[in-house]
């Protein structure tokens, strides 16, 4: 009887605990979210996917908060920042030419010699301590180097539980592990100072021909066409921020991996044995002190069942690009004042 009950319990546990695979498929939002989280830990804002078409001087309108007054009317833009892509919650409004500021800085900033005998990351000693006499053309934008550490994010959870009694026992176990790793072997950067960018943005917004582009109403209408028309609804509480990119970080090689592994297990065991008759047999007549010999017990009956399910998914990217791609940036920001409208 007990083995049958344990078998029924095993089937019930399977449908309640093991039927769903331990590792769900990696979705596009999860991959984008892990990238954004990893790059943000480097102290810069992420660009996903890494793109060549992203420049110093780009003017973006960004949704910093999106929440409908009616909780039943949520839309995708109400997700957390690190669960959505950059282009999914922002639009590029315009471009402000910051080249004159960069060119002016190129004429003043020193340029030093390259490391000699540089092979496989090994450098020689005795480099010159003064700037290079042969400077590049100061009227052209030059990339400078930046170093970022590799980022590895590991999330791991384990659950073990068991219960038992004299005749049977069972145990449940579960484990999930997710690893997100981003490595930027060599990073390059160019841009201007935050102060110079802020002054340029303030002047641009003060000009008569461009001042309307620095308003909440203009940014909101552009976003309505590219993201969702709900942004224009009076009951949809959105806060929009204007961002001017003043520095970008680029790479020619990206090494990224996202991996999920999970396991579920059930261990069932029974120890059912037919014991001897617990009641003492009646003594033989005439011999009150004697009892018949105990009958030998039947062979023990037991059952042990172990059920486990493991699954895993991985997405990896290791690629060298023909030209450098922007993977992160820094920007100066201005919060736009929303226009109050009466709900219809």
C-alpha positions as CSV (number, residue, x, y, z in Angstrom):
1,X,0.0,0.0,0.0
2,X,2.8,2.4,0.9
3,X,4.6,2.1,-2.4
4,X,1.4,2.9,-4.2
5,X,0.9,6.0,-2.0
6,X,4.5,7.1,-2.6
7,X,4.0,6.6,-6.4
8,X,0.9,8.8,-6.3
9,X,2.8,11.4,-4.3
10,X,5.7,11.3,-6.8
11,X,3.3,11.9,-9.6
12,X,1.7,14.8,-7.7
13,X,5.1,16.4,-7.0
14,X,6.1,16.0,-10.6
15,X,3.1,18.0,-11.8
16,X,3.4,20.6,-9.0
17,X,7.2,20.9,-8.9
18,X,9.0,19.4,-11.9
19,X,6.6,19.9,-14.8
20,X,7.9,23.4,-15.6
21,X,11.5,23.4,-16.7
22,X,13.9,24.9,-14.2
23,X,15.5,27.3,-16.7
24,X,13.2,29.5,-18.7
25,X,14.3,30.7,-22.2
26,X,16.3,33.9,-22.2
27,X,14.1,36.7,-23.5
28,X,15.2,39.7,-25.5
29,X,14.3,42.0,-22.5
30,X,16.4,39.8,-20.1
31,X,19.4,39.9,-22.4
32,X,19.1,43.7,-22.8
33,X,18.5,44.1,-19.0
34,X,21.7,42.2,-18.1
35,X,23.7,44.3,-20.6
36,X,22.3,47.5,-19.2
37,X,22.9,46.4,-15.6
38,X,26.5,45.3,-16.4
39,X,27.5,48.5,-18.3
40,X,25.8,50.7,-15.7
41,X,28.1,49.1,-13.1
42,X,31.1,50.6,-15.0
43,X,29.8,54.1,-14.0
44,X,28.4,55.0,-17.4
45,X,25.0,54.9,-19.1
46,X,24.5,51.9,-21.4
47,X,23.7,51.8,-25.1
48,X,21.9,48.6,-26.2
49,X,22.6,47.3,-28.7
50,X,26.1,48.7,-29.1
51,X,25.8,51.0,-32.1
52,X,28.1,52.9,-34.4
53,X,25.3,55.5,-35.0
54,X,25.6,57.2,-31.6
55,X,27.6,60.4,-31.4
56,X,28.7,63.2,-29.1
57,X,26.2,66.0,-29.6
58,X,23.1,63.7,-29.9
59,X,20.1,65.2,-28.2
60,X,17.8,62.5,-26.7
61,X,14.4,62.7,-25.0
62,X,14.2,60.1,-22.3
63,X,11.2,58.8,-20.3
64,X,12.4,58.7,-16.7
65,X,9.0,57.7,-15.3
66,X,5.9,56.3,-17.0
67,X,2.9,55.4,-15.0
68,X,-0.8,55.4,-15.9
69,X,-3.1,56.8,-13.2
70,X,-5.3,53.7,-13.8
71,X,-3.4,50.6,-12.6
72,X,-5.2,48.5,-15.2
73,X,-3.8,50.5,-18.0
74,X,-0.1,49.8,-17.6
75,X,2.0,49.8,-20.8
76,X,5.4,48.4,-21.6
77,X,7.3,51.7,-20.9
78,X,6.4,51.4,-17.2
79,X,9.0,48.7,-16.7
80,X,12.1,49.3,-14.7
81,X,15.0,51.0,-16.5
82,X,17.3,48.0,-16.4
83,X,14.6,45.8,-18.0
84,X,14.1,47.8,-21.2
85,X,16.4,48.8,-24.0
86,X,17.7,52.4,-24.5
87,X,16.0,52.9,-27.8
88,X,12.8,51.5,-26.4
89,X,12.3,54.4,-24.0
90,X,14.1,57.2,-25.8
91,X,14.1,59.1,-29.1
92,X,16.8,61.2,-30.7
93,X,15.4,64.7,-31.2
94,X,18.3,66.5,-32.8
95,X,22.1,66.9,-33.0
96,X,24.1,69.8,-31.5
97,X,27.5,70.3,-33.2
98,X,30.1,70.1,-30.4
99,X,33.0,69.7,-32.8
100,X,34.3,73.3,-32.3
101,X,34.7,72.6,-28.6
102,X,36.5,69.4,-29.3
103,X,38.8,71.0,-31.9
104,X,39.7,73.8,-29.5
105,X,40.6,71.2,-26.8
106,X,42.7,69.3,-29.3
107,X,45.0,72.3,-29.8
108,X,45.6,72.5,-26.0
109,X,45.7,69.0,-24.8
110,X,49.0,67.1,-24.8
111,X,49.6,63.9,-26.8
112,X,52.1,61.3,-25.6
113,X,54.0,58.6,-27.5
114,X,52.8,55.1,-28.0
115,X,54.2,52.3,-25.9
116,X,57.2,50.8,-27.8
117,X,57.6,47.1,-28.4
118,X,54.0,46.5,-27.5
119,X,53.3,42.8,-28.1
120,X,50.6,40.7,-26.5
121,X,50.1,43.2,-23.8
122,X,53.7,43.3,-22.8
123,X,55.4,46.7,-22.7
124,X,59.1,47.7,-22.4
125,X,60.5,50.2,-19.9
126,X,62.2,53.5,-20.6
127,X,59.5,55.3,-22.4
128,X,59.9,59.0,-23.0
129,X,58.4,61.3,-20.3
130,X,57.6,64.2,-22.6
131,X,54.8,64.7,-25.1
132,X,55.2,63.7,-28.7
133,X,56.6,66.3,-31.1
134,X,54.7,64.8,-34.0
135,X,51.1,65.6,-33.1
136,X,48.2,64.4,-35.1
137,X,46.1,66.9,-37.1
138,X,44.5,69.1,-34.4
139,X,41.6,69.7,-36.6
140,X,40.5,66.1,-36.5
141,X,38.9,64.3,-33.6
142,X,41.2,61.7,-32.0
143,X,40.2,58.7,-29.9
144,X,41.8,58.2,-26.5
145,X,42.1,55.0,-24.5
146,X,39.9,54.0,-21.5
147,X,40.2,50.9,-19.4
148,X,37.2,49.1,-17.9
149,X,37.2,46.0,-15.7
150,X,35.3,42.9,-16.8
151,X,31.9,42.6,-15.3
152,X,30.5,39.2,-14.1
153,X,27.0,39.0,-12.4
154,X,26.1,35.7,-10.8
155,X,22.8,35.0,-9.2
156,X,22.4,31.6,-7.5
157,X,19.6,30.1,-5.4
158,X,19.3,26.7,-3.8
159,X,16.4,25.1,-1.9
160,X,16.5,21.8,-0.1
161,X,13.8,20.3,2.1
162,X,12.9,16.9,3.4
163,X,10.4,15.2,5.6
164,X,10.0,11.6,6.9
165,X,8.4,9.3,9.4
166,X,8.9,5.7,10.4
167,X,7.6,4.1,7.2
168,X,8.6,6.6,4.5
169,X,10.5,9.8,3.7
170,X,10.8,12.2,0.9
171,X,12.9,15.2,-0.1
172,X,12.7,18.1,-2.5
173,X,15.6,20.1,-4.0
174,X,15.9,23.0,-6.4
175,X,18.8,25.1,-7.7
176,X,19.0,27.9,-10.2
177,X,22.1,29.8,-11.3
178,X,22.4,32.7,-13.8
179,X,25.7,34.2,-14.9
180,X,26.0,37.4,-17.0
181,X,29.5,38.3,-18.1
182,X,30.6,41.3,-20.1
183,X,34.2,41.9,-21.1
184,X,35.5,45.0,-23.1
185,X,39.1,44.2,-24.0
186,X,40.0,47.7,-25.2
187,X,37.8,50.8,-24.9
188,X,38.3,54.2,-26.7
189,X,36.6,57.5,-26.0
190,X,36.1,61.0,-27.3
191,X,34.0,64.0,-26.1
192,X,33.9,67.3,-24.3
193,X,33.6,68.4,-20.7
194,X,30.3,68.3,-19.0
195,X,30.4,72.1,-18.4
196,X,31.0,72.9,-22.0
197,X,28.2,70.6,-23.1
198,X,25.8,72.2,-20.6
199,X,26.6,75.7,-21.9
200,X,26.1,74.6,-25.5
201,X,22.7,73.0,-24.6
202,X,21.6,76.2,-22.7
203,X,22.5,78.4,-25.6
204,X,20.8,76.1,-28.1
205,X,17.6,76.0,-26.1
206,X,17.7,79.8,-25.8
207,X,17.8,80.4,-29.6
208,X,14.5,81.4,-31.1
209,X,14.7,78.9,-33.9
210,X,15.3,75.9,-31.6
211,X,13.8,76.8,-28.3
212,X,10.6,74.9,-29.0
213,X,12.6,71.7,-29.3
214,X,13.5,71.9,-25.6
215,X,9.9,71.8,-24.5
216,X,8.0,68.9,-23.0
217,X,5.2,69.3,-25.5
218,X,7.5,68.9,-28.5
219,X,9.3,65.9,-27.0
220,X,6.0,64.3,-26.0
221,X,4.5,64.5,-29.5
222,X,7.7,63.1,-31.1
223,X,7.6,60.2,-28.6
224,X,3.9,59.6,-29.2
225,X,4.7,58.7,-32.8
226,X,7.7,56.6,-32.0
227,X,6.8,54.9,-28.7
228,X,3.1,55.1,-27.8
229,X,0.3,57.6,-28.2
230,X,-0.6,57.0,-24.6
231,X,2.1,59.5,-23.7
232,X,-0.3,62.2,-24.8
233,X,-3.1,61.1,-22.5
234,X,-3.7,63.4,-19.6
235,X,-3.9,60.5,-17.1
236,X,-0.6,59.0,-18.2
237,X,1.9,60.5,-15.8
238,X,5.2,60.7,-17.8
239,X,8.3,62.6,-16.9
240,X,10.6,63.4,-19.8
241,X,14.3,64.3,-19.6
242,X,16.4,66.0,-22.2
243,X,19.9,64.5,-22.5
244,X,22.9,65.9,-24.5
245,X,25.6,63.3,-25.0
246,X,29.0,64.8,-24.2
247,X,31.2,61.7,-24.1
248,X,30.9,58.2,-25.7
249,X,32.8,55.0,-25.0
250,X,33.6,52.7,-27.9
251,X,35.1,49.3,-28.5
252,X,36.2,47.2,-31.4
253,X,35.6,43.9,-29.6
254,X,32.9,42.6,-27.3
255,X,32.9,39.4,-25.3
256,X,29.5,38.8,-23.7
257,X,27.7,35.7,-22.4
258,X,24.4,35.0,-20.6
259,X,23.8,31.6,-19.1
260,X,21.0,30.1,-17.1
261,X,21.1,26.6,-15.4
262,X,18.5,25.0,-13.2
263,X,17.8,21.7,-11.6
264,X,14.8,20.2,-9.8
265,X,14.9,16.9,-7.8
266,X,12.6,14.7,-5.8
267,X,13.7,11.7,-3.6
268,X,11.1,9.3,-2.3
269,X,11.8,6.3,-0.1
270,X,9.6,3.8,1.8
271,X,10.6,1.2,4.4
272,X,7.5,-0.9,4.7
273,X,8.1,-4.2,6.4
274,X,5.7,-6.9,7.7
275,X,6.5,-7.3,11.3
276,X,5.7,-10.4,13.5
277,X,2.3,-10.5,15.2
278,X,2.6,-7.9,17.9
279,X,0.2,-9.9,20.2
280,X,1.6,-12.7,22.2
281,X,0.0,-16.0,21.4
282,X,-2.0,-17.7,24.1
283,X,0.0,-20.2,26.2
284,X,-0.5,-23.9,25.6
285,X,-2.9,-25.6,28.0
286,X,-1.1,-27.1,30.9
287,X,2.0,-25.2,30.3
288,X,1.2,-21.6,31.4
289,X,4.8,-20.5,31.1
290,X,5.3,-21.7,27.6
291,X,4.3,-19.9,24.4
292,X,4.5,-21.1,20.8
293,X,7.6,-19.9,19.0
294,X,7.2,-16.6,17.1
295,X,6.5,-16.8,13.5
296,X,9.3,-15.5,11.2
297,X,8.5,-12.2,9.6
298,X,8.0,-11.9,5.8
299,X,10.7,-10.3,3.7
300,X,10.9,-6.5,3.9
301,X,9.1,-4.5,1.2
302,X,10.7,-1.1,0.2
303,X,10.7,1.5,-2.6
304,X,13.1,4.3,-3.5
305,X,12.4,6.7,-6.3
306,X,14.6,9.6,-7.4
307,X,13.3,12.0,-10.1
308,X,15.4,15.0,-11.3
309,X,15.2,17.5,-14.2
310,X,18.0,19.8,-15.4
311,X,17.9,22.4,-18.1
312,X,20.0,25.3,-19.3
313,X,20.2,28.0,-21.9
314,X,23.1,30.2,-23.0
315,X,23.6,33.2,-25.4
316,X,27.1,34.3,-26.2
317,X,28.7,37.0,-28.3
318,X,32.4,37.3,-29.1
319,X,33.0,39.4,-32.1
320,X,35.6,41.9,-33.5
321,X,34.0,44.7,-35.4
322,X,35.2,46.5,-38.5
323,X,34.7,49.9,-36.9
324,X,34.3,50.9,-33.2
325,X,30.8,50.7,-31.7
326,X,29.5,52.8,-28.8
327,X,28.6,50.7,-25.8
328,X,28.2,53.5,-23.2
329,X,28.0,57.3,-22.8
330,X,27.8,60.2,-20.4
331,X,25.3,63.1,-20.8
332,X,24.1,66.3,-19.2
333,X,20.4,66.3,-18.5
334,X,17.5,68.7,-18.1
335,X,14.1,67.8,-16.7
336,X,11.3,69.1,-18.9
337,X,8.3,70.6,-17.2
338,X,5.1,68.8,-18.3
339,X,2.2,70.8,-19.7
340,X,-0.9,70.3,-17.6
341,X,-3.9,69.3,-19.6
342,X,-7.5,68.8,-18.5
343,X,-8.7,65.2,-18.9
344,X,-11.4,64.8,-21.4
